[in-house]
Amino acid sequence: MKRNNAGMSIVEIVIVVAIIAILAGVGGYGIGQISGFRARECASKIASSLTQNKVKTLGKATKTGNMAWELYRSGNDFYVRTVHNADGAESYSDEKNVNDGTLKVGYSDSVSGDPTWLNDGENIRLCYDRSSGALCDESGNLTSIKRIVVNYGAKTYTIELKAMTGKIISNT
């Protein structure tokens, strides 16, 4: 008995390739969510912008408070920017979106414990002391913020702030 087995048709091959592509896409999304890539990337951008602001402040600001770093939430997105205060007029530069709206970002006044999550319209504003490099609030007093926390699902990344020295320690 002779069989006519010509192999697979083009339609069957296209269907198999489409199924493989869908499974790969779903798997890739799941791996990204499990690994916390978005949270790590956001924490890295925040730490980098703090460092850049320190360099600018210590190099260009005429006095403490003239230049500040700000992290703020607008809608579901978080942004960082440099705030310039000159003669009572505020202007902004170096504004960057640090996430795509799926993360939680907050701060804490202690090294451990639950953070205070930023809500829409809320911000964190820090200055560097021009003479010592210390991290301050807008009044020039040492900041009480000890860490900035970025959370995405089960993954949490922290940026520890050392107020006396202005040092930033990121666990990304």
Secondary structure, 3 states (H helix, E strand, C coil): CCCCCCCCCHHHHHHHHHHHHHHHHHHHHHHHHHHCHHHHHHHHHHHHHHHHHHHHHHHHCCCCCCEEEEEEEECCEEEEEEEEEECCEEEEEEEEECCCCCCEEEEECCCCCCCEECCCCCEEEEEECCCCCCEECCCCCECCCCEEEEEECCEEEEEEEECCCCEEEECC
